[in-house]
Amino acid sequence: MKIAVLGFGNVGKQFANLFSEAGHEMIIGLRSIPNQELPYLSTTFKEAAKAADILAIAIPFNACTDVLPELADATKGKIVIDSTNPLNADWSPKLLGQENSASEEIERLLPEAHVIKAFNTIFADVMSEPLKDGQAITAFIAGDNKEAKEKIVSLAKDIGYAPIDTGPLYTARYLESMAHLNIQIAVGQGGGTKAAFVYLQKKNIQASNSRLM
């Protein structure tokens, strides 16, 4: 698949490397073409969106209202991975309302795209190391379109994560709260950003134990 990563900061670089290593064709979307050469093909946000099968948003949520509306036509029928979290400048949670989320806001900006929440609970510092203490880091994935969500579940497996389908897109509200907690522990409490969620489901543990008997 051809995947466009919108933005090439810490998260964008990690996405590009992971997807490329899994055999996908990469294109980087940028607000303006850089003077220095990038390790991947790069172009404008709009041209990248037109060329790709899947888009991965790797710009801050606060920038989405400026960038995404002009991509509405280019994203019709396409999968858009939302890895953003609503944050203030000091990393504190940006409150969007009890019945809202960054993903639902993005869906309103790209009404004909299939928005899938994924990877927002994973710090950039550990994205390149999907295994944490012998366990695959959990990639929580939410979305309303079943086929689109299955593709992102498969993509998460391709790059080494343990995906879990959390249900419809509105469950992004819970995933963003998990990210806020992760940031509070890492930044507010000084725990550091080398941490990650590993979600162990009891039924899987029981199945593993039964195979060992």
trRosetta pair geometry for C-beta under 8 A, 3 or more apart (Angstrom, degrees):
i j d omega theta_ij theta_ji phi_ij phi_ji
1 24 5.2 -20 65 -134 77 107
1 25 7.1 -143 104 33 35 83
1 53 4.7 -104 -163 61 97 140
1 54 5.9 34 153 5 134 113
2 24 7.2 160 -102 178 20 87
2 25 4.4 -33 -104 79 71 112
2 26 7.8 -177 -156 -74 61 13
2 27 6.5 24 179 -2 100 113
2 51 6.4 -91 141 139 142 83
2 52 5.0 -142 118 -129 93 58
2 53 5.1 115 54 0 75 92
2 54 7.7 165 89 29 49 71
3 15 8.0 -130 136 157 131 105
3 19 5.0 -85 60 177 151 154
3 24 5.0 30 1 148 116 135
3 25 7.1 150 19 76 67 55
3 26 6.0 -26 69 -108 86 59
3 27 7.4 177 89 30 41 73
3 52 5.9 53 -150 -153 17 120
3 53 7.0 -49 -76 57 52 84
3 54 4.8 -22 -114 72 81 99
3 55 7.5 157 -164 -95 64 23
3 56 6.3 25 176 -9 109 109
4 26 8.0 122 -101 -165 32 53
4 27 4.8 -32 -103 78 77 97
4 28 7.4 149 -158 -104 66 14
4 29 5.2 48 175 -27 112 112
4 48 4.0 133 -149 162 131 99
4 49 6.0 -140 80 -80 163 39
4 51 6.6 116 -67 71 122 89
4 52 3.4 -115 -16 -39 103 153
4 54 7.3 -176 28 92 69 49
4 55 4.8 -21 70 -111 101 74
4 56 7.1 -178 91 24 51 69
5 8 7.0 96 110 -83 115 70
5 12 4.9 133 150 -151 122 84
5 15 4.8 150 -115 98 133 128
5 16 5.1 -100 12 -66 156 88
5 19 7.5 -180 -52 23 116 144
5 26 6.8 -9 0 -157 107 99
5 27 7.6 170 22 84 67 46
5 28 5.5 -25 66 -114 92 66
5 29 6.8 -166 88 23 40 82
5 48 8.0 -76 52 176 37 143
5 55 7.9 152 -91 -163 23 57
5 56 4.9 -21 -110 67 69 106
5 58 5.3 8 -178 7 95 131
6 12 7.4 -112 87 -109 31 118
6 29 4.3 -26 -108 70 66 122
6 45 5.7 49 -134 -129 107 92
6 48 6.7 160 -87 95 74 141
6 49 7.6 22 -76 -65 117 93
6 55 6.2 29 -24 -175 110 104
6 56 6.9 -169 17 85 76 50
6 57 5.3 -20 56 -120 119 51
6 58 5.9 161 74 33 58 72
6 59 5.7 -61 124 -12 96 106
6 67 7.2 132 173 149 134 143
7 11 7.2 26 105 74 122 96
7 12 4.2 -147 107 -64 75 137
7 29 7.3 -7 -17 79 42 81
7 30 7.4 110 -99 -103 29 59
7 57 7.3 50 11 -177 120 49
7 58 3.9 -146 71 90 112 81
7 59 3.9 175 -61 -63 138 75
8 12 4.2 -122 -107 112 29 139
8 13 6.0 74 -172 -61 69 74
8 16 7.2 12 -122 -21 88 143
8 28 5.2 27 -69 -163 120 134
8 30 6.4 -30 2 -85 112 103
8 38 6.6 -64 -150 -130 166 141
8 42 7.5 -35 -43 -111 147 127
8 58 7.3 74 -70 97 27 130
9 12 5.2 91 38 17 53 107
9 13 7.0 -101 110 -8 24 94
9 58 6.6 -167 43 145 85 100
9 59 7.6 110 7 -106 118 51
10 13 6.2 -59 -151 33 22 109
10 14 6.7 17 155 -14 60 109
10 124 3.9 58 140 167 112 165
10 125 7.9 -16 179 -54 132 59
11 14 5.8 -59 -152 38 33 110
11 15 6.2 35 153 -20 68 106
11 58 4.4 -165 102 -151 102 101
11 83 6.3 -179 178 108 141 139
11 124 4.9 -105 -75 -90 63 112
11 127 7.2 119 -130 -36 62 161
12 15 5.7 -53 -147 35 31 112
12 16 6.3 30 157 -19 65 107
12 28 7.0 82 171 -137 121 104
12 56 8.0 152 -119 104 66 107
12 58 3.5 146 -75 114 78 147
12 59 7.8 32 -58 -58 121 58
13 16 5.8 -56 -147 36 29 111
13 17 6.3 25 157 -16 65 108
14 17 6.0 -58 -147 38 29 108
14 18 6.1 24 159 -15 66 112
14 124 5.4 -170 -14 -150 145 79
14 127 3.9 59 174 91 146 141
14 128 5.8 -118 -135 -53 97 83
15 18 6.0 -64 -146 41 25 107
15 19 5.9 15 164 -11 66 114
15 56 5.2 -171 -170 115 151 151
15 58 5.6 -133 9 -70 142 140
15 83 7.7 -153 -74 -2 130 159
15 119 7.8 93 -91 143 102 169
15 127 7.6 -48 -56 165 54 148
16 19 6.2 -60 -140 42 23 104
16 20 5.9 22 161 -18 62 115
16 26 5.2 84 -149 -154 85 147
16 28 6.4 -8 -94 -80 138 103
16 39 7.7 129 133 80 135 104
16 40 5.5 -120 -167 -19 132 154
17 20 5.9 -60 -143 39 24 110
17 21 6.2 23 160 -18 63 110
17 128 6.6 -6 95 -107 137 104
18 21 6.0 -58 -147 37 26 109
18 22 6.5 19 155 -14 62 110
18 127 6.7 -93 -43 152 138 100
18 128 7.0 -145 -67 -108 98 59
18 159 4.3 47 171 -149 111 131
18 160 7.7 -111 -149 23 109 105
19 22 5.7 -62 -151 40 31 110
19 24 4.5 -56 168 59 90 128
19 26 6.0 125 94 -85 114 104
19 56 7.7 -159 -46 -8 147 150
19 155 7.6 -6 -113 -167 92 110
19 159 6.7 -41 -76 -79 47 130
20 23 7.8 102 178 -27 31 9
20 24 6.4 -93 -88 65 32 73
20 26 4.9 -40 -75 -26 100 132
20 40 7.1 -129 -74 -93 139 122
21 159 7.4 96 72 -124 101 82
22 155 7.6 109 118 -156 162 67
22 158 4.2 80 -160 148 138 108
22 159 5.1 -74 -51 -77 138 73
23 158 7.7 -101 36 -175 97 126
24 158 8.0 81 -32 131 113 150
26 40 4.5 -58 108 -147 120 137
26 41 6.9 156 101 38 70 85
27 40 6.8 -169 -111 151 23 110
27 41 5.0 -39 -115 88 74 105
27 42 7.2 149 -172 -98 63 31
27 43 6.6 -15 -180 21 110 103
27 48 5.0 -180 125 -135 111 89
27 51 5.7 5 45 91 174 130
27 52 5.9 -143 50 -70 121 103
28 38 6.0 -71 40 123 152 160
28 40 5.1 112 -21 89 109 116
28 41 6.9 167 19 89 78 48
28 42 4.2 -29 70 -105 103 86
28 43 7.6 140 78 23 58 54
28 48 6.8 -78 113 -109 20 143
29 42 7.6 177 -76 -154 15 71
29 43 6.6 -29 -109 76 58 69
29 44 6.6 8 -153 132 79 30
29 45 4.3 79 170 -113 118 46
29 46 7.8 134 -146 7 119 26
29 47 7.4 170 -116 65 91 68
29 48 3.1 -129 -77 43 99 155
29 49 6.5 47 -96 -36 151 74
29 55 7.7 0 0 -140 144 104
30 33 6.4 123 78 -91 127 34
30 34 6.5 -74 171 -28 171 89
30 42 5.7 22 -4 -177 121 114
30 43 7.4 166 30 89 84 21
30 44 6.7 -79 67 -117 61 34
30 45 6.9 -129 65 -51 16 70
30 48 7.9 104 3 -26 52 140
31 44 7.6 13 -167 -143 15 73
31 45 6.6 16 -89 -29 44 112
31 67 7.2 -91 -93 -107 93 112
32 44 7.6 5 -104 -106 29 84
33 42 6.6 137 -131 116 75 108
33 43 7.2 -18 -90 -132 100 35
33 44 7.2 -58 -51 -62 84 71
34 37 8.0 -174 92 -71 106 13
34 38 6.5 95 48 -44 133 103
34 42 6.9 3 21 110 98 159
38 41 7.9 -69 80 38 108 2
38 42 4.8 73 37 -29 138 133
42 48 7.9 -28 -156 -77 48 121
43 47 4.1 -79 137 88 131 127
43 48 5.3 167 69 -55 96 81
43 51 7.5 81 47 4 145 141
44 47 4.7 86 53 13 85 101
44 48 6.7 -150 88 -7 41 89
45 48 5.9 -64 -151 38 24 110
45 49 6.3 23 155 -20 64 109
45 67 5.8 -141 -136 -169 169 104
45 70 7.4 87 95 83 122 111
45 71 6.2 -86 143 -70 105 121
46 49 5.7 -54 -148 34 30 111
46 50 6.5 31 154 -20 64 105
46 70 6.1 -63 -81 130 114 107
46 71 6.1 -151 -104 -93 65 77
46 74 5.9 165 -159 -28 68 157
47 50 5.7 -51 -148 34 34 113
47 51 6.3 25 157 -16 66 112
48 51 6.0 -64 -146 39 29 106
48 52 6.1 18 164 -20 67 118
48 55 7.5 105 126 -116 97 101
49 52 6.4 -63 -137 34 24 105
49 55 5.8 4 -116 -86 77 139
49 71 4.6 176 -78 -147 173 111
49 74 3.8 85 115 122 114 132
49 75 5.6 -59 -172 -62 120 83
49 78 7.6 162 -172 66 81 162
50 74 4.6 -79 -70 -141 68 115
52 55 5.6 117 90 -72 141 72
52 78 7.2 88 99 -160 84 144
53 78 6.8 -176 178 -139 35 101
53 79 7.4 18 140 33 70 99
54 78 6.8 179 -102 179 34 96
54 79 4.6 -20 -120 74 86 106
54 80 7.7 173 -166 -85 62 29
54 81 6.7 41 171 -18 105 103
54 151 7.4 -158 -86 132 133 130
54 152 8.0 152 -145 -84 139 86
54 155 7.6 -173 156 -79 175 158
55 71 7.9 107 -124 170 173 144
55 75 6.4 -59 9 -113 144 109
55 78 6.4 65 -3 132 100 127
55 79 7.2 179 30 96 65 57
55 80 4.8 -12 68 -116 105 72
55 81 6.8 -159 98 24 52 74
55 113 7.9 -43 39 -152 123 141
56 80 7.9 164 -86 -165 26 51
56 81 4.2 -10 -113 60 71 121
56 83 6.7 24 -175 -9 90 118
57 64 6.9 21 -161 -101 142 112
57 68 7.9 -12 -108 -83 129 117
57 80 6.6 41 -30 176 104 96
57 81 6.5 -158 16 90 72 63
57 82 5.4 7 37 -116 128 53
57 83 6.2 -173 76 29 77 76
57 84 5.9 -41 112 -32 123 105
57 106 7.2 -104 -24 -135 166 149
58 83 6.5 10 -92 55 64 126
59 63 4.7 -83 148 75 118 133
59 64 6.8 153 89 -69 107 69
59 67 6.3 54 73 16 160 163
59 84 7.6 -17 80 -87 53 118
60 63 4.9 93 65 2 82 102
60 64 7.7 -124 104 -25 51 82
60 84 6.8 100 -171 -135 31 110
60 87 7.3 -91 -155 52 105 103
61 64 5.5 -35 -161 -3 45 121
61 84 3.9 129 -70 166 89 132
61 85 6.4 -120 -24 77 131 25
61 86 5.1 -93 95 -91 161 54
61 87 6.9 123 34 19 116 73
61 94 7.4 -161 85 50 132 140
61 102 4.7 -73 -127 -137 138 131
61 105 7.8 74 -170 73 109 136
62 65 7.6 -45 -177 15 39 101
62 86 7.9 106 -57 -140 73 62
62 87 7.6 -85 -28 65 108 67
62 94 7.6 143 -71 -46 99 169
63 66 5.7 -63 -170 43 58 109
63 67 5.5 35 144 -11 89 120
64 67 5.9 -70 -133 48 31 99
64 68 4.9 11 -176 -13 76 124
64 84 6.7 -66 -45 -48 134 172
64 102 7.7 116 17 -170 157 97
64 105 7.3 105 97 114 138 110
64 106 5.9 -65 177 -98 149 93
64 109 6.5 180 152 22 101 169
65 68 7.1 -36 -99 35 16 101
65 69 7.4 25 -174 -25 46 106
65 105 7.9 -51 -74 159 93 119
65 109 6.9 -139 -112 -93 52 138
66 69 7.9 -80 -180 17 14 101
67 70 7.3 -84 177 36 37 100
67 71 7.2 14 144 -10 73 120
68 71 5.3 -70 -155 39 49 112
68 72 7.4 79 152 -57 74 73
68 106 6.5 -133 -131 -143 173 79
68 109 4.3 58 109 141 128 137
68 110 5.9 -85 176 -46 116 101
69 72 6.0 -14 -166 -30 44 111
69 109 5.6 -94 -73 -161 65 95
71 74 5.0 -69 -159 52 66 111
71 75 5.3 53 144 -21 94 114
71 110 6.6 -26 96 -98 95 111
72 75 6.4 -71 -145 41 21 101
72 76 7.5 50 153 -56 57 81
72 109 7.0 -129 -80 155 99 60
72 110 5.6 -163 -112 -117 65 58
72 111 7.0 20 -148 25 111 78
72 112 7.0 85 -180 30 80 99
72 113 7.9 -123 -141 -23 51 106
73 76 6.2 -23 -165 -23 37 111
74 78 7.8 -23 134 12 60 144
75 78 4.8 -106 -159 51 60 115
75 80 5.8 17 -159 -59 134 122
75 110 5.0 -26 88 -155 145 122
75 112 7.0 143 100 81 78 80
75 113 4.0 -19 142 -79 114 123
76 112 4.3 -6 -123 114 74 129
76 113 6.9 -95 -95 -69 20 64
77 112 6.6 -23 -34 150 55 96
77 113 7.4 -50 27 -111 16 46
77 114 7.5 12 -170 -17 29 99
78 113 5.5 -31 67 -131 73 91
78 114 6.9 -141 105 27 29 86
79 113 7.3 122 -126 -179 11 90
79 114 4.9 -37 -103 75 60 107
79 116 6.0 -2 -166 1 98 121
79 145 8.0 -135 -103 76 87 136
79 148 4.6 167 -102 -151 106 106
79 151 6.2 -118 -65 79 165 135
79 152 6.7 -172 179 -54 140 104
80 106 7.1 -148 119 148 134 123
80 110 5.9 47 -2 101 163 161
80 113 4.6 32 -8 155 122 138
80 114 6.8 157 18 74 73 49
80 115 5.0 -28 71 -104 104 63
80 116 7.0 161 78 22 48 72
81 116 5.5 -33 -105 74 58 96
81 118 5.2 -58 -152 49 101 111
81 119 7.0 34 170 22 121 118
81 152 6.3 147 -96 -120 104 129
82 102 6.6 177 168 115 129 99
82 103 4.7 155 81 -107 154 84
82 106 5.2 163 -100 52 137 162
82 115 5.6 23 -20 -171 121 99
82 116 6.9 172 18 79 80 40
82 117 5.2 -39 71 -101 101 59
82 118 7.3 111 59 26 53 63
82 120 7.2 -5 123 -57 72 122
82 172 7.3 13 88 -133 128 145
83 117 7.9 130 -87 -160 36 56
83 118 6.3 -45 -84 85 81 59
83 119 4.3 -29 -116 83 115 102
83 120 4.9 176 -165 -75 52 70
84 102 4.9 -129 98 151 106 148
84 103 7.9 166 57 -66 92 63
84 106 7.4 134 37 -52 130 137
84 120 6.4 -25 63 -112 20 117
85 102 6.4 -160 -134 -7 20 154
85 120 5.4 135 -58 -174 91 114
85 176 5.4 153 -133 -141 81 86
85 179 4.5 -129 -102 114 142 148
85 180 7.0 175 -176 -59 129 71
85 183 7.7 175 116 -31 159 138
86 93 6.7 49 95 -168 88 67
86 94 3.9 -111 154 66 93 103
86 95 7.6 162 119 -48 133 10
86 96 5.4 -139 -86 -36 177 116
86 101 7.6 -156 -12 -167 123 49
86 102 4.7 -172 -44 -65 92 107
86 176 6.4 31 20 -169 89 138
87 91 5.7 -23 -168 -138 126 37
87 92 7.0 134 -158 68 73 33
87 93 6.8 -66 -109 -116 57 29
87 94 5.5 -138 -79 -11 2 102
87 183 7.5 -179 -108 -119 127 176
88 91 7.1 -45 69 29 71 14
88 92 4.8 -7 41 61 118 85
88 93 7.4 28 -2 84 94 18
88 94 5.1 143 -49 -73 70 88
91 183 5.6 -157 171 173 109 130
91 187 5.3 -32 123 99 159 166
91 188 7.9 -157 104 -50 120 85
93 177 7.9 18 -115 -114 143 58
93 180 4.5 13 -79 -126 113 136
96 100 4.3 -119 127 104 105 117
96 101 6.5 138 73 -103 144 16
96 102 6.9 -175 -35 -60 159 56
96 105 6.7 -102 -152 -44 145 128
97 100 4.1 55 68 19 103 123
99 170 7.9 -21 -164 -151 71 117
99 173 7.6 -51 -138 -88 29 154
100 104 5.5 -132 -154 71 61 134
100 105 6.8 58 178 -50 106 91
100 173 7.1 116 84 -96 24 111
101 104 4.7 96 51 7 79 100
101 105 7.1 -137 96 -3 44 86
101 117 7.7 -24 135 -84 141 144
101 169 7.8 -160 60 151 133 81
101 170 7.0 153 3 -148 127 45
101 172 4.2 146 134 100 159 102
101 173 4.3 -124 -67 -75 116 64
101 175 8.0 57 -152 53 143 88
101 176 5.5 169 -147 -1 102 142
102 105 5.6 -56 -152 36 34 114
102 106 6.3 33 151 -19 67 106
102 172 6.9 -114 55 148 73 127
102 176 6.0 142 10 -97 104 143
103 106 5.6 -54 -147 37 33 111
103 107 6.4 38 151 -24 65 102
103 115 5.7 153 -172 144 88 125
103 117 4.5 -56 -83 -71 150 109
103 142 7.1 120 92 86 176 115
103 169 5.6 -148 129 -175 127 99
103 172 3.7 -42 22 158 138 176
103 176 7.8 -151 -7 -45 96 121
104 107 5.4 -44 -146 31 35 117
104 108 6.9 39 151 -20 61 99
104 169 6.4 133 -78 132 77 113
104 170 6.7 38 -70 -103 126 62
104 172 6.8 -179 -27 61 82 129
104 173 7.9 4 -10 -57 124 91
105 108 5.8 -54 -159 31 34 112
105 109 6.8 30 146 -16 65 105
106 109 5.4 -55 -151 37 39 112
106 110 6.2 -7 161 21 73 105
106 115 5.5 146 102 -131 106 145
107 110 6.5 -74 -135 64 28 77
107 111 6.8 69 161 -104 63 47
107 113 7.5 -139 -128 70 59 89
107 115 4.4 -118 -83 20 86 148
107 169 6.5 67 -53 159 148 160
108 111 6.5 11 -150 -75 30 87
110 113 3.9 -11 146 19 117 126
110 115 6.5 128 76 -64 115 109
114 143 6.8 53 168 -173 88 129
114 144 7.7 -137 -150 64 79 82
114 145 4.2 -54 -142 28 119 151
114 148 3.8 -156 143 -80 145 167
115 143 6.7 -170 99 -124 52 96
115 144 8.0 40 61 20 77 97
115 169 6.3 63 91 -125 99 139
116 141 6.4 -3 175 -167 105 93
116 142 7.1 163 -163 80 59 45
116 143 3.9 -29 -112 -72 75 138
116 145 7.6 -83 -69 51 96 95
116 148 5.7 -155 -54 136 122 107
116 149 5.7 165 -120 -97 120 65
116 152 4.8 175 137 -16 157 160
116 169 7.7 -113 -112 -101 36 95
117 120 6.3 -44 -175 -2 92 127
117 140 7.7 -20 117 114 101 86
117 141 6.7 162 86 -152 65 41
117 142 4.2 3 51 54 113 96
117 143 6.6 -176 18 -60 68 76
117 169 6.5 128 -10 -143 107 71
117 171 7.7 -152 53 85 142 75
117 172 3.9 170 -60 -101 161 109
117 175 5.7 143 144 61 136 153
118 139 6.0 27 -165 172 92 106
118 140 7.4 -169 -126 89 53 48
118 141 4.6 10 -97 -110 98 84
118 142 7.7 -171 -61 26 63 59
118 152 5.3 -143 -49 168 158 133
118 156 6.7 -129 -166 -70 130 121
118 163 7.9 -19 -137 -127 114 108
119 122 5.2 -59 -163 33 67 117
119 127 7.6 45 -162 -120 115 113
119 139 5.9 -14 -78 -141 63 103
119 156 7.7 -165 -62 -106 92 105
120 140 7.9 -62 48 68 83 100
120 172 7.8 67 25 -153 151 90
120 175 5.8 93 66 142 119 112
120 176 6.5 -30 129 -91 146 63
120 179 5.2 -61 139 -67 93 145
121 138 7.6 -16 87 92 131 91
121 140 5.8 46 12 25 135 115
121 175 6.0 -105 -44 -169 111 87
121 178 5.1 -14 -109 110 125 116
121 179 5.0 -126 -100 -77 61 81
121 182 6.0 137 -159 -22 76 154
121 196 8.0 103 128 -154 86 68
121 197 5.5 -14 141 12 128 132
122 126 6.5 -118 -173 79 86 97
122 127 5.6 101 137 -90 118 81
122 137 6.1 86 -114 150 117 139
122 139 6.9 -26 -35 -101 134 76
122 161 7.8 -75 -74 -110 154 136
122 196 6.0 20 -127 -130 77 105
122 197 7.7 -102 -80 29 69 90
123 126 5.3 66 69 19 93 95
123 127 7.1 -133 97 -36 45 83
123 182 7.2 -154 -49 151 97 126
123 186 6.9 144 -78 -111 143 168
123 193 4.3 -179 -168 -176 156 96
123 194 7.5 -97 76 -77 144 18
123 195 7.0 76 3 60 134 61
123 196 6.9 -121 23 -82 91 80
124 127 5.5 -35 -144 -5 38 122
124 193 7.6 6 51 156 69 134
125 193 4.4 107 20 116 141 105
125 194 5.7 -83 123 -84 127 57
126 129 5.5 -75 -164 56 66 97
126 132 6.8 21 -173 -83 134 116
126 137 6.7 137 133 -81 118 154
126 193 7.4 -152 -16 145 96 73
126 194 5.9 118 -66 -151 109 46
126 195 7.3 -123 -27 64 150 18
126 196 5.0 -129 108 -53 156 121
127 130 7.9 7 -177 -71 39 67
129 132 7.0 98 122 -74 101 70
129 137 8.0 94 104 -22 64 128
130 136 5.6 -3 150 -146 98 79
130 137 5.3 -123 -160 25 56 101
130 159 6.6 158 -64 130 141 72
130 160 3.2 156 41 116 160 113
130 161 5.1 -121 -144 -70 119 59
131 134 6.5 3 -179 -116 108 12
131 135 6.8 143 -155 70 67 26
131 136 5.9 -45 -97 -91 62 52
131 137 7.4 -134 -84 -17 13 80
131 160 6.9 -79 -35 171 76 120
132 135 5.7 -35 68 68 74 81
132 136 7.7 79 19 -161 77 10
132 137 5.3 77 -8 -69 117 87
132 196 4.9 -161 -55 55 160 124
132 198 6.1 -142 70 -56 120 122
133 198 7.9 -94 56 -27 104 159
135 162 7.6 -48 168 -8 80 143
135 198 4.6 57 117 -145 137 145
135 200 7.7 -64 -145 -71 144 102
136 160 6.4 -157 -135 159 107 69
136 161 5.8 138 169 -156 107 31
136 162 3.9 123 97 -32 117 100
136 198 7.5 134 81 -126 41 98
137 161 5.5 -53 78 -127 82 87
137 162 6.8 177 83 24 30 87
137 196 4.4 -49 -124 155 116 144
137 197 6.9 84 -164 67 79 56
137 198 6.3 -89 -120 -82 42 78
138 161 7.0 82 -163 -178 12 98
138 162 5.2 -47 -101 78 56 97
138 163 7.6 115 -164 -112 60 19
138 164 5.8 -5 -164 0 107 116
138 196 7.7 161 32 154 70 96
138 197 5.0 -65 51 109 112 93
138 198 5.6 148 -18 -125 99 31
138 199 4.3 59 -85 13 162 95
139 156 4.2 -149 74 -151 154 136
139 161 3.9 58 -22 143 119 145
139 162 6.8 159 16 70 77 41
139 163 4.6 -35 73 -98 102 68
139 164 7.2 162 78 19 50 67
140 163 7.8 148 -91 -155 15 60
140 164 5.5 -26 -109 67 61 97
140 166 5.2 31 -172 -35 98 128
140 175 5.2 -172 106 -114 134 118
140 178 7.3 68 22 59 159 157
140 197 7.6 -4 -25 88 111 144
140 199 7.6 77 -72 -9 97 146
141 149 6.2 136 142 -160 115 91
141 152 5.6 168 -146 109 136 116
141 153 5.8 -155 59 -78 163 76
141 156 6.6 -124 -54 -27 133 150
141 163 5.4 4 -6 -163 128 107
141 164 6.8 163 22 77 81 43
141 165 5.6 -42 76 -102 97 53
141 166 6.6 163 68 9 39 86
142 149 7.7 -58 163 -121 15 122
142 165 7.6 120 -91 -164 43 56
142 166 4.7 -43 -77 66 94 104
142 167 6.2 -5 -129 69 90 53
142 168 6.6 18 -173 106 96 26
142 169 5.5 122 137 -119 100 35
142 170 7.7 -122 171 52 135 31
142 171 4.4 -157 -120 71 139 98
142 172 4.9 -155 74 -58 143 73
142 175 6.2 -147 -7 -14 130 140
143 148 5.9 -110 146 94 150 107
143 149 4.1 -175 61 -80 121 105
143 152 7.2 105 -9 31 147 140
143 168 7.3 -76 107 -157 16 35
143 169 5.3 31 -126 -76 34 84
144 149 8.0 165 49 -41 20 122
144 168 5.3 33 -91 -148 73 82
144 169 4.8 -44 -32 -14 91 107
145 148 3.9 47 95 21 118 116
145 149 6.2 163 85 -17 61 87
146 149 5.8 -62 -147 38 27 110
146 150 6.3 28 157 -22 65 106
147 150 5.8 -53 -149 33 30 112
147 151 6.8 33 152 -21 62 102
148 151 5.8 -54 -156 30 33 113
148 152 6.8 24 151 -12 66 104
149 152 5.8 -58 -151 39 36 106
149 153 6.3 42 149 -23 68 103
149 165 6.4 77 158 -125 127 110
150 153 5.4 -48 -146 34 35 116
150 154 6.4 36 153 -18 64 104
151 154 5.7 -54 -151 37 31 112
151 155 6.3 35 149 -22 64 106
152 155 5.2 -45 -142 36 38 116
152 156 6.3 46 154 -24 65 99
152 163 7.7 155 122 -132 73 148
153 156 5.8 -52 -152 32 29 113
153 157 6.8 30 149 -17 61 103
153 163 4.5 172 -143 116 71 156
153 165 6.3 -27 -85 -64 130 98
154 157 5.7 -54 -153 35 34 112
154 158 6.4 42 147 -27 65 103
155 158 5.3 -48 -150 28 35 119
155 159 6.7 13 159 -4 66 105
156 159 6.4 -68 -151 44 29 96
156 161 4.4 -67 177 69 90 116
156 162 7.9 -44 139 74 113 8
156 163 3.9 106 85 -65 143 117
157 160 7.8 87 -176 -40 30 10
157 161 6.9 -95 -80 65 30 65
157 162 7.9 50 -99 -110 71 31
157 163 6.1 -75 -48 2 78 113
162 198 7.7 59 45 -141 135 73
162 199 7.7 -157 102 52 120 82
164 199 6.0 -37 -23 73 156 141
164 201 7.9 150 -113 -45 127 122
166 171 4.4 -159 126 126 110 146
166 174 7.1 -149 171 71 143 123
166 175 6.6 167 40 -57 168 113
167 170 8.0 -42 111 59 104 77
167 171 4.7 100 67 -22 99 145
168 171 6.0 121 68 -6 59 95
169 172 5.7 -12 177 -11 62 115
170 173 6.1 -10 171 -3 64 111
171 174 5.2 -35 -171 28 69 112
171 175 6.5 70 134 -18 75 99
172 175 5.2 -55 -144 42 43 114
172 176 6.0 46 155 -22 72 103
173 176 6.1 -56 -150 35 25 109
173 177 6.7 26 150 -17 60 106
174 177 5.6 -54 -153 35 35 113
174 178 6.5 40 148 -22 66 101
175 178 5.4 -47 -151 32 36 115
175 179 6.6 39 149 -19 64 101
176 179 5.4 -47 -150 34 37 114
176 180 6.5 43 148 -22 64 100
177 180 5.4 -47 -149 32 36 115
177 181 6.6 39 150 -19 64 101
178 181 5.6 -52 -152 35 34 112
178 182 6.3 39 148 -23 65 105
178 197 7.0 6 169 -63 127 153
179 182 5.3 -50 -147 34 35 117
179 183 6.4 35 153 -18 66 104
180 183 5.8 -54 -149 37 31 110
180 184 6.4 35 151 -23 64 104
181 184 5.5 -52 -148 33 33 114
181 185 6.5 29 155 -15 66 104
182 185 6.1 -57 -152 37 28 107
182 186 6.1 17 155 -11 65 116
182 195 7.0 -167 -156 95 92 113
182 197 7.2 -80 -88 -42 126 103
183 186 5.7 -61 -137 46 30 106
183 187 5.3 -11 177 18 71 116
183 188 7.2 73 128 -9 67 98
184 187 7.0 -61 -114 55 16 81
184 188 4.3 -22 -158 28 58 135
184 189 6.5 52 145 -11 65 98
185 188 7.1 2 -39 54 13 92
185 189 5.1 -31 -147 39 40 126
185 191 4.6 -14 152 20 80 147
185 195 7.0 -59 107 65 123 162
186 189 7.4 59 12 52 12 84
186 191 4.9 -79 -101 70 38 94
186 192 5.8 -73 -149 87 79 18
186 193 4.8 70 -171 -80 137 62
186 195 6.0 -148 -85 33 104 119
187 190 7.6 19 -175 -72 18 34
187 193 7.6 27 -58 -62 81 97
191 195 6.2 2 133 -24 117 143
192 195 6.6 121 89 -19 76 97
200 204 6.9 -131 -170 70 66 116
200 205 6.0 54 166 -56 109 115
201 204 4.6 80 73 7 92 108
201 205 7.1 -167 92 -10 46 85
202 205 5.4 -55 -149 35 37 112
202 206 6.2 37 154 -19 70 104
203 206 5.7 -51 -148 37 32 112
203 207 6.3 35 152 -21 64 106
204 207 5.6 -52 -146 36 33 113
204 208 6.4 35 153 -21 64 104
205 208 5.7 -54 -151 34 31 112
205 209 6.4 30 152 -19 64 105
206 209 5.7 -54 -148 36 32 110
206 210 6.4 33 154 -22 66 105
207 210 5.8 -52 -148 32 31 111
207 211 6.8 32 154 -20 62 104
208 211 5.9 -57 -156 31 32 111
208 212 6.8 27 150 -18 64 107
209 212 5.8 -61 -155 34 36 110
209 213 6.9 39 150 -29 67 102
210 213 5.8 -50 -154 22 38 114
